[in-house]
Every structure is written in C-alpha cells, then in structure tokens.
Amino acid sequence: MVQDSGNTKRKEIRIQIPIFFKLMISMLFVATIPIFLLGIVSMGGTASITASLGLQTTIILLTVVTLAIVLMWSFFLASSITSPIVRLSNIAQHMSQGEIKTAEIDVMSNDEIGELVTSFNKLINTYRILDTLAKDDTGHKEV
C-alpha cells in the first residue's frame, strides 16, 4: 500500500493473516502456558515459593495466574474480532433506516474482517452515489 503525503511516498507492507490462523496461534500459545509453568515447577525454580507457601498453594497460585492470562488473552482476541462486526452492524442498521451520514469505517486489520470493512465502505460510497443521483433525478422532474 502506498500512501502519498506531499512529495514523500511511504510503502507499507501488510501481511494478511486469516482469523483461523490467529486463533490457532492463540490456542497454541495458551496451551503452552501450563506446560511452561509445570516445567518451572519440575526444575525447582519455585523452591522458595513452594517452601514459603506450600505445594498446594503454589499449584493453586500458578493455576490462577494461568487462568488470568488465558481470560485476558481471550477477551482481547474476542473483542478484536467482534468490535468491527458490531460497528458494521450499527452502521448497516442506520443505513437501513435511510441515514447515510456515517463516514467510512477505518480499516484496522488486514484479515477477513478488514476485507469486509473495505467492501462495506465501497457499499456505503455506492449507496451515497445512488442516493445523490436519485435526489438529482427527482429534483429535475419537479421543476
């Protein structure tokens, strides 16, 4: 993608990663957290923690930390997928009621949702053109 700002041109390289692969990488990342923590425990890296808290408390603490990381990552991933879709839904609802004042939506990702946003922006522009032509056509007939 080339952006022109005055006389300078800047090339941006964007790699398209499908949502499926983002989810797979996320799941593999989440799956490695308990393995990593168990490795630390088995190597004795938590000897001082285990000595002061006890083995059961240490395991519970590691489980709670793992769950907190998984929940935060899941929330981030879910919101990054659903947020643009909710915005598209709201704009589509306004357009169905005849409101086309909405500006184009910023494309924040380079995946399937980004493609959907780009197509939706084209739809909005086409709708605006057709609406303008229809208003001009009715304006000529009334004169």
Residue frames relative to the residue before (quaternion, step in Angstrom):
aa qw qx qy qz dx dy dz
M 1.0000 0.0000 0.0000 0.0000 0.00 0.00 0.00
V 0.1590 -0.7882 0.5909 0.0658 3.57 -0.84 0.98
Q 0.1164 -0.7779 0.6154 0.0511 3.53 -0.84 1.03
D 0.2223 -0.7769 0.5789 0.1093 3.53 -0.94 0.95
S 0.0624 0.7728 -0.6277 0.0698 3.55 -0.63 1.12
G 0.7979 -0.0951 0.0096 0.5951 3.54 0.07 1.33
N 0.7780 -0.2856 0.2365 0.5071 3.56 -0.79 -1.05
T 0.6287 0.5398 -0.3413 0.4437 3.58 1.23 -0.21
K 0.1515 -0.7680 0.6166 0.0839 3.53 -1.05 0.81
R 0.1057 -0.7884 0.6055 0.0240 3.51 -0.97 0.95
K 0.2344 -0.7670 0.5817 0.1357 3.55 -0.82 0.97
E 0.1408 -0.7641 0.6253 0.0733 3.52 -0.98 0.93
I 0.2072 -0.7549 0.6105 0.1204 3.52 -0.88 0.95
R 0.0210 -0.7946 0.6060 -0.0314 3.54 -0.65 1.15
I 0.2192 -0.7659 0.5946 0.1090 3.51 -0.81 1.03
Q 0.3035 -0.7560 0.5543 0.1705 3.53 -0.82 1.01
I 0.0380 -0.7773 0.6276 -0.0217 3.54 -0.68 1.18
P 0.3858 -0.7371 0.5013 0.2378 3.60 -0.53 1.12
I 0.6346 -0.5582 0.3880 0.3677 3.54 -1.19 0.66
F 0.5879 0.5886 -0.3683 0.4150 3.60 1.02 -0.76
F 0.7094 0.4468 -0.2668 0.4753 3.58 0.88 -0.94
K 0.5887 0.5487 -0.3711 0.4632 3.59 1.12 -0.58
L 0.6623 0.4956 -0.2986 0.4760 3.57 0.99 -0.85
M 0.6458 0.5184 -0.3265 0.4556 3.60 0.95 -0.82
I 0.6586 0.4925 -0.3126 0.4754 3.59 0.91 -0.87
S 0.6384 0.5270 -0.3250 0.4573 3.57 1.00 -0.80
M 0.6674 0.4964 -0.3046 0.4642 3.57 0.91 -0.88
L 0.6447 0.5026 -0.3271 0.4741 3.60 1.00 -0.74
F 0.6228 0.5339 -0.3305 0.4667 3.57 1.04 -0.77
V 0.6758 0.4884 -0.2869 0.4718 3.56 0.89 -0.96
A 0.6567 0.5197 -0.3142 0.4472 3.60 1.00 -0.78
T 0.6764 0.5008 -0.3078 0.4438 3.59 1.08 -0.58
I 0.5146 0.6595 -0.4237 0.3474 3.62 1.16 -0.38
P 0.6997 0.4327 -0.3104 0.4763 3.67 0.73 -0.87
I 0.6192 0.5372 -0.3550 0.4495 3.60 1.02 -0.69
F 0.6411 0.5219 -0.3091 0.4702 3.56 1.01 -0.86
L 0.6839 0.4799 -0.2886 0.4676 3.59 0.89 -0.91
L 0.6414 0.5046 -0.3253 0.4777 3.59 1.02 -0.74
G 0.6142 0.5437 -0.3424 0.4581 3.58 1.08 -0.66
I 0.6398 0.5155 -0.3213 0.4709 3.56 1.01 -0.81
V 0.6616 0.5023 -0.3056 0.4654 3.57 0.94 -0.90
S 0.6975 0.4768 -0.2920 0.4481 3.61 0.86 -0.92
M 0.6729 0.4743 -0.3058 0.4782 3.61 1.09 -0.54
G 0.5338 -0.6578 0.3948 0.3556 3.58 1.25 -0.05
G 0.3678 0.7588 -0.4691 0.2625 3.59 1.23 0.31
T 0.7279 0.3857 -0.2361 0.5154 3.56 1.20 -0.32
A 0.2236 0.8169 -0.5078 0.1576 3.58 1.17 0.50
S 0.6800 0.4765 -0.3086 0.4642 3.58 0.90 -0.83
I 0.6369 0.5073 -0.3282 0.4788 3.59 1.05 -0.73
T 0.6614 0.5065 -0.3035 0.4625 3.57 0.93 -0.93
A 0.6540 0.5195 -0.3179 0.4486 3.58 0.98 -0.80
S 0.7355 0.4150 -0.2487 0.4742 3.59 0.93 -0.79
L 0.7716 0.3544 -0.1914 0.4922 3.62 0.98 -0.75
G 0.4634 -0.6393 0.4730 0.3908 3.55 1.10 -0.64
L 0.6303 -0.5801 0.3673 0.3622 3.57 -1.16 0.62
Q 0.6735 0.5034 -0.3089 0.4446 3.60 0.86 -0.92
T 0.6645 0.4953 -0.3030 0.4705 3.58 0.93 -0.86
T 0.6293 0.5295 -0.3313 0.4624 3.59 1.04 -0.75
I 0.6531 0.5012 -0.3116 0.4745 3.59 0.95 -0.85
I 0.6485 0.5025 -0.3191 0.4745 3.59 0.95 -0.82
L 0.6475 0.5212 -0.3151 0.4580 3.58 0.97 -0.87
L 0.6651 0.4890 -0.3011 0.4773 3.59 0.92 -0.88
T 0.6328 0.5248 -0.3265 0.4664 3.59 1.04 -0.72
V 0.6571 0.5002 -0.3082 0.4722 3.59 0.94 -0.87
V 0.6405 0.5101 -0.3264 0.4723 3.61 0.97 -0.82
T 0.6485 0.5127 -0.3152 0.4660 3.58 0.94 -0.86
L 0.6689 0.4941 -0.3029 0.4655 3.59 0.88 -0.90
A 0.6358 0.5257 -0.3329 0.4567 3.59 1.01 -0.77
I 0.6520 0.5012 -0.3126 0.4754 3.60 0.95 -0.84
V 0.6614 0.5051 -0.3046 0.4633 3.58 0.92 -0.90
L 0.6649 0.5001 -0.3080 0.4614 3.60 0.93 -0.85
M 0.6580 0.4991 -0.3190 0.4649 3.59 0.92 -0.84
W 0.6647 0.4950 -0.3017 0.4713 3.58 0.92 -0.90
S 0.6508 0.5131 -0.3180 0.4604 3.60 0.95 -0.82
F 0.6400 0.5160 -0.3231 0.4687 3.59 0.99 -0.82
F 0.6528 0.5111 -0.3107 0.4650 3.59 0.93 -0.90
L 0.6857 0.4866 -0.2853 0.4600 3.57 0.85 -0.95
A 0.6701 0.4943 -0.3025 0.4639 3.59 0.90 -0.88
S 0.6812 0.4748 -0.3075 0.4648 3.60 0.91 -0.81
S 0.6358 0.5226 -0.3448 0.4514 3.60 1.05 -0.62
I 0.6689 0.4610 -0.2995 0.5003 3.60 1.18 -0.46
T 0.7666 0.4141 -0.2228 0.4374 3.59 0.77 -0.98
S 0.5716 0.6291 -0.3873 0.3571 3.62 1.04 -0.63
P 0.6974 0.4367 -0.3056 0.4791 3.67 0.77 -0.83
I 0.6294 0.5320 -0.3434 0.4505 3.59 1.05 -0.67
V 0.6338 0.5112 -0.3302 0.4774 3.61 1.01 -0.75
R 0.6382 0.5139 -0.3292 0.4693 3.62 0.97 -0.80
L 0.6460 0.5099 -0.3171 0.4712 3.60 0.96 -0.84
S 0.6467 0.5269 -0.3150 0.4527 3.57 0.97 -0.84
N 0.6568 0.5062 -0.3085 0.4661 3.59 0.95 -0.86
I 0.6693 0.4847 -0.3025 0.4751 3.58 0.92 -0.87
A 0.6352 0.5188 -0.3318 0.4661 3.61 1.00 -0.77
Q 0.6349 0.5219 -0.3313 0.4634 3.58 1.01 -0.74
H 0.6580 0.4934 -0.3107 0.4766 3.60 0.96 -0.83
M 0.6506 0.5104 -0.3192 0.4630 3.58 0.99 -0.80
S 0.6417 0.5272 -0.3345 0.4455 3.60 1.00 -0.70
Q 0.6758 0.4519 -0.2771 0.5121 3.56 1.28 -0.41
G 0.6191 -0.5920 0.3209 0.4041 3.57 1.30 0.20
E 0.5476 0.5966 -0.4084 0.4213 3.60 1.22 0.13
I 0.0292 0.8112 -0.5822 0.0459 3.57 -0.52 1.17
K 0.3296 0.7632 -0.4883 0.2656 3.57 1.15 0.59
T 0.5079 0.6742 -0.4099 0.3456 3.56 1.23 -0.36
A 0.4009 -0.7018 0.5375 0.2403 3.54 -0.94 0.93
E 0.6657 -0.4723 0.3697 0.4440 3.54 -1.27 0.16
I 0.4603 -0.6698 0.5175 0.2678 3.52 -1.18 0.67
D 0.4558 -0.6718 0.5062 0.2910 3.58 -0.96 0.81
V 0.3473 -0.7113 0.5728 0.2128 3.56 -0.98 0.88
M 0.1388 -0.8400 0.5237 0.0291 3.54 -0.41 1.28
S 0.7814 0.2349 -0.1395 0.5611 3.59 1.18 -0.33
N 0.3454 -0.7285 0.5584 0.1954 3.51 -1.29 0.35
D 0.4936 0.6158 -0.4505 0.4174 3.55 0.86 1.03
E 0.8004 -0.2658 0.1896 0.5028 3.57 -1.19 -0.44
I 0.6481 0.5058 -0.3226 0.4690 3.59 1.01 -0.75
G 0.6199 0.5324 -0.3330 0.4706 3.59 1.06 -0.70
E 0.6407 0.5046 -0.3146 0.4857 3.57 1.05 -0.78
L 0.6322 0.5257 -0.3259 0.4667 3.58 1.03 -0.78
V 0.6502 0.5058 -0.3140 0.4720 3.59 0.95 -0.84
T 0.6413 0.5179 -0.3226 0.4653 3.60 0.96 -0.84
S 0.6672 0.4864 -0.2997 0.4780 3.59 0.92 -0.87
F 0.6434 0.5197 -0.3191 0.4628 3.57 1.02 -0.78
N 0.6220 0.5253 -0.3376 0.4725 3.60 1.06 -0.72
K 0.6290 0.5135 -0.3309 0.4807 3.60 1.04 -0.75
L 0.6314 0.5331 -0.3211 0.4627 3.58 1.02 -0.81
I 0.6426 0.5192 -0.3183 0.4649 3.59 0.95 -0.88
N 0.6745 0.4927 -0.2995 0.4610 3.60 0.90 -0.93
T 0.6447 0.5068 -0.3206 0.4741 3.59 0.98 -0.79
Y 0.6426 0.5196 -0.3165 0.4657 3.57 0.98 -0.82
R 0.6407 0.5186 -0.3231 0.4649 3.59 0.99 -0.80
I 0.6486 0.5112 -0.3173 0.4662 3.58 0.95 -0.87
L 0.6773 0.4850 -0.2941 0.4686 3.58 0.87 -0.94
D 0.6389 0.5175 -0.3283 0.4649 3.59 1.03 -0.75
T 0.6477 0.5093 -0.3123 0.4730 3.58 1.01 -0.83
L 0.6558 0.5018 -0.3081 0.4724 3.58 0.95 -0.85
A 0.6498 0.5090 -0.3217 0.4639 3.59 0.98 -0.78
K 0.6517 0.4997 -0.3163 0.4750 3.59 1.01 -0.76
D 0.6481 0.5048 -0.3193 0.4725 3.58 1.01 -0.78
D 0.6454 0.5299 -0.3126 0.4528 3.57 1.02 -0.82
T 0.6880 0.4541 -0.2842 0.4895 3.60 0.93 -0.82
G 0.6100 0.5582 -0.3470 0.4426 3.57 1.16 -0.57
H 0.6585 0.5034 -0.3002 0.4721 3.58 1.08 -0.73
K 0.6530 0.5305 -0.3137 0.4401 3.57 1.03 -0.74
E 0.6795 0.5019 -0.3009 0.4425 3.59 1.05 -0.75
V 0.6198 0.5797 -0.3478 0.3985 3.61 1.11 -0.51
